[in-house]
């Protein structure tokens, strides 16, 4: 287990460096000048050159990237802003605030959306799929299958305003979506994020319902299941004790891949419900040609996905004893 985790962590670091390097170089492929965006519309040439020098943009691209990468571990001194302690992701060109502080302030919003929606997806998607497989061919199976087709065709930016109009503005059953830190009031945090969780998870829940149903039916047709039944085990015991374990392995594998899509969906959900997470930072960074903020958001988002995928890999051993991580 230890060697597996070490290999995954080393691989994760390589992936993050590669992603940051590609993002850094693609940013400079954009014709817009970041120094001019920082300096403003009315900026004399001598001031523009001074800004480039203070931001280190008069150096070769590889040197600029190395300075950015090393600052994460040892910090960096900026002529324009002063010392930036590690982990330093630079200062925003648009707001002049430390990028790391801005991400730390807003990342809990995006993390709450992603984790909360994951719980809804795995709970309702897998449970509904298992019930559909248990009652295959019966009304419950047909209702679940039909509902999953409808849910998979819906979009966040359409469902979000519609749910708010019905449950908040018309019926008054739930408060308008907003973010309250979990440490301040867990109940308010839960209630105010309930609508965004449901909206974000609709498409994924529908897909996992169909996937779970298909995998369960496939497992129920395996030889070891027929053998268990031939030995006298009840259908309920075979279904919930053996078949579901084999069905969960491909589902968890796909969920690890879907985490990136889920994080992207969280960004869209933030825009739909005006939640101030890292999605808002990413959009503003692109609009303002804000390289430090764009790099910071990209690396932190990629790191979150990589870490969650490692957690998913570790879960394999607990769900199916046949899987050996070593």
Secondary structure as UniProt FT lines:
FT   HELIX           2..27
FT   TURN            28..29
FT   HELIX           34..39
FT   HELIX           45..54
FT   TURN            55..58
FT   HELIX           61..74
FT   STRAND          76..78
FT   TURN            79..81
FT   STRAND          82..84
FT   TURN            93..95
FT   HELIX           99..120
FT   HELIX           121..125
FT   HELIX           126..134
FT   TURN            135..137
FT   HELIX           139..152
FT   HELIX           156..163
FT   HELIX           164..170
FT   TURN            182..184
FT   HELIX           186..220
FT   HELIX           223..230
FT   TURN            231..232
FT   HELIX           235..238
FT   HELIX           239..243
FT   HELIX           244..273
FT   HELIX           278..287
FT   TURN            288..289
FT   HELIX           291..319
FT   TURN            321..322
//
